[in-house]
Amino acid sequence: MKNRITFLLSIGFLLILASCGTSKSMSHLPDISNYDTIKPIVIKQSGNLFISGKSSLLKNKQGLWELYVEGDPLQLGLTTGALSDSLLKKQEQIFFSKIKDLIPSKFEQKMLRYFLKWYNRKLYSNVTPEYQSEIYGVSQYTSHDFDNIAPQYQRSLYLHAAHDIGHALQDLALVGCSSFAAWGEKSETGSLILGRNFDFYVSDAFAENKIIAFINPKEGHKFMMITWPGMIGAVSGMNQEGLTITINASKSKIPMIAKTPISIVTREILQHAATIDEAIAIAKKRKVFVSESIMVGSAKDNKAVLIEVSPKKMDVYDVPNSDQLICSNHFQGEDLKDEKRNQLQIANSHSEYRLERMEELFAENPKINPKIASEILRNKEGLHNISLGYGNEKALNQLMAHHGIIFEPKEKLVWVSANPYQLGEFVCYNLDSIFKERKTSSVISFQEENRNIAKDPFLKTTAYANYQKFRIENDKIDWYLKKKETISLEFIQNYQSLNPDYWVVYYKAGLYFYQKKEYQLAQSNFEKALTKEITTVPDKAEIEKYLKKLKRKLQ
């Protein structure tokens, strides 16, 4: 990550001298002359309920925000922005604080701003006027505190590429999503059922205000999606035709120019496609700048496929002789699976491991229903049920997901996880009932409580309480290692006891003792780490490299 940031900052420095090509993008605004430009009036009924005409924003008892908006693209954006005004400003603060943590130097931040302006110079021309107008509407309610990065509209546009840039840079956002679909003999009802974990991580605070958006657009299909304040792109969603989309990042090199953000492509599919063929046709029209697997499920087709896209190719991975589809973070289709970058991803990352774990759990569960789907999404063990340690990215439940979600497209049912992670209650919604004629006299939660899936019992265990303590201590040891501070043996013993099956607690202790030249203690901790399930091949290779150094030092 450090080398990549240095690379980007170096480009930024050069662009101070050669900023040609960015002025048009920085001054561009969408044409909104054909839309209703009147700003909505919001009535605040309480701290948890805001109403504007037929639109509303309500925080339910599980802590999820339920948004309903309707209208033309500009009105969708303006109403969303007006209703979520305070949440939007808070979300921006959280996101840009994370950037400051990654790049604390003001000079380097300035270089990064130059880079962003250059890098995103063609972004606006790769986003359709429809979505530019919606983003513009939302942007009118963003804070002016970050205008030094870019003006409101341009900054909001940039943030829609954050997922793409994040998984290209790897460290800005952890991306290790897992998804699956079952139908026919593999489904309890015979109809399609899908589940996914969205492991896009910025910080715990970033995931606090999840929004379940129910969108009734002037053109296209009515749909729902899981999002966060300021985001109009779709990462998980279903429309009223019973078409679903979820996205799983694949291995990408750092792109040198922004094109269409993947979440905007999937938003277009969600709003304008009713079948798999229609979804494929939309994907073919758009140029993307990172590699991604888009799982599309269709009630009308009663199956799911993967649309695998990269900056240069597109493939459709279909399983015609099967009634299940499983996806992690690598390509499986003939056109892309053998590419060098994809093969390295399979060999070195935790993607293949999670795919095999899903296959294992599917084999253990002959018929998938929503309850079983939630148990798969919440699973914390490794292959053959071995203990991975909590937070291990080889687990389907890495205890860091932004959300888990389950779809039954034929019935228009969707279940969304409440905090924390996928452990809270899975809250059920029925799209058909939600999109019936709106009654604004009394706004209540859209959820169907009798269909909700209960919280994970893990939340009440000592292991979960210890994991929460572990996360605090893990941040502390990172700080101690960075500052080369002295750590007591009691601290290390307690830290390791909080998550004893996780290789990281022994690896970091080994790093500490290596720093302090206590080589025998370093060796024993590194060796202990190797007895655990290590997340990636490069992680294991690094530990083995330290052990080789220690062998020479101890001779």
Salt bridges, closest charged atoms under 4 A:
ASP85 OD1 - LYS89 NZ 2.83
GLU92 OE2 - ARG155 NE 2.73
GLU130 OE2 - HIS272 NE2 3.32
GLU134 OE1 - ARG267 NH2 2.82
ASP147 OD2 - HIS144 ND1 2.72
ASP147 OD1 - ARG155 NH1 2.96
GLU185 OE1 - LYS367 NZ 3.50
ASP204 OD2 - ARG471 NH1 2.73
GLU208 OE1 - LYS90 NZ 3.66
GLU241 OE2 - HIS221 ND1 3.95
GLU241 OE1 - LYS300 NZ 2.76
GLU268 OE2 - LYS285 NZ 3.96
GLU268 OE1 - ARG286 NE 2.81
GLU292 OE2 - HIS163 NE2 3.07
GLU292 OE1 - HIS167 NE2 3.07
ASP318 OD2 - LYS303 NZ 2.87
GLU334 OE2 - LYS337 NZ 3.10
GLU339 OE2 - LYS313 NZ 3.41
GLU352 OE1 - HIS330 NE2 3.30
GLU360 OE1 - ARG357 NH1 2.36
GLU360 OE2 - HIS384 ND1 3.30
GLU375 OE2 - LYS371 NZ 2.65
GLU393 OE1 - HIS350 NE2 3.03
ASP432 OD1 - LYS412 NZ 3.81
GLU437 OE2 - LYS54 NZ 3.76
GLU448 OE1 - ARG451 NE 3.16
GLU449 OE1 - LYS61 NZ 2.69
ASP456 OD2 - LYS380 NZ 3.27
GLU473 OE2 - LYS476 NZ 3.19
ASP478 OD1 - LYS508 NZ 2.76
ASP501 OD1 - LYS532 NZ 3.74
GLU533 OE2 - LYS394 NZ 2.71
